[in-house]
Amino acid sequence: MGTADTLREGGFEGLKAADATAVLRPFLDGRDVAALVSDVQMPGAMTGVDLAWLIDQRHPATAVVLISGGPVPTHMPPGLASSQSR
């Protein structure tokens, strides 16, 4: 079961996207997006960190959570915080 499926089970509308361009479509369509959950590593030219920064700048009311099974990025853009669990 993926993240989108888990969100749907919790009563949220979970959308799957293949890359950052697909993630941006609901925003460009004017949909109200309360939260975005994304992997740090994404296919395509834009990373999850880049996507989080863009959403934070253009849609500050949208909460952004980045997850990763790999290493935490060593550099986060201004305004984004990093937390690592062990």
C-alpha positions as CSV (number, residue, x, y, z in Angstrom):
1,M,0.0,0.0,0.0
2,G,1.4,3.4,-1.0
3,T,1.2,6.8,0.7
4,A,-1.7,7.9,-1.5
5,D,-3.7,4.8,-0.5
6,T,-2.9,5.4,3.2
7,L,-4.1,9.0,2.9
8,R,-7.4,7.8,1.3
9,E,-8.0,5.4,4.1
10,G,-7.6,8.3,6.5
11,G,-10.4,10.2,4.7
12,F,-8.2,12.4,2.6
13,E,-8.0,12.6,-1.2
14,G,-4.7,11.1,-2.1
15,L,-3.3,11.7,-5.6
16,K,-0.4,9.9,-7.1
17,A,2.0,11.7,-9.4
18,A,4.9,10.3,-11.5
19,D,7.1,13.4,-11.3
20,A,7.1,17.0,-10.1
21,T,5.4,18.3,-13.3
22,A,2.4,16.0,-12.5
23,V,2.4,17.2,-8.9
24,L,2.0,20.8,-10.0
25,R,-1.1,20.1,-12.1
26,P,-3.7,20.3,-9.3
27,F,-2.1,23.6,-8.2
28,L,-2.2,25.0,-11.8
29,D,-5.8,23.8,-12.0
30,G,-6.7,26.0,-9.0
31,R,-7.5,23.1,-6.7
32,D,-7.2,23.6,-2.9
33,V,-4.3,21.4,-1.8
34,A,-4.0,21.3,2.0
35,A,-0.8,19.1,2.1
36,L,1.8,17.6,-0.1
37,V,3.7,14.5,0.8
38,S,6.7,13.8,-1.5
39,D,9.8,11.7,-1.7
40,V,13.1,13.6,-1.7
41,Q,14.2,11.7,-4.7
42,M,11.9,12.1,-7.7
43,P,12.2,11.2,-11.3
44,G,12.7,14.1,-13.7
45,A,14.6,17.4,-13.5
46,M,13.1,18.6,-10.2
47,T,13.9,17.0,-6.8
48,G,11.5,16.7,-3.9
49,V,13.4,19.5,-2.2
50,D,13.1,21.7,-5.2
51,L,9.4,20.9,-5.4
52,A,8.9,21.7,-1.7
53,W,10.6,25.1,-2.1
54,L,8.5,26.0,-5.1
55,I,5.2,25.0,-3.3
56,D,6.3,26.9,-0.2
57,Q,7.0,30.0,-2.3
58,R,3.8,29.9,-4.4
59,H,1.4,28.2,-2.1
60,P,2.4,29.0,1.5
61,A,-0.8,27.7,3.0
62,T,0.0,24.1,1.7
63,A,1.8,22.0,4.2
64,V,4.8,20.1,2.7
65,V,6.2,16.8,4.1
66,L,9.3,15.3,2.4
67,I,10.1,11.7,3.1
68,S,13.0,9.5,2.1
69,G,14.4,6.1,2.6
70,G,17.8,7.4,1.8
71,P,20.1,10.1,3.2
72,V,18.7,13.4,4.3
73,P,19.8,16.3,2.0
74,T,22.7,18.2,3.4
75,H,21.4,21.6,2.1
76,M,17.9,22.8,2.5
77,P,16.7,26.0,0.8
78,P,15.9,29.0,3.1
79,G,12.6,28.5,4.9
80,L,12.6,24.7,4.8
81,A,13.5,22.7,7.8
82,S,14.9,19.2,8.1
83,S,14.2,16.5,10.7
84,Q,15.7,13.1,10.7
85,S,14.4,10.1,12.7
86,R,16.6,7.2,13.6
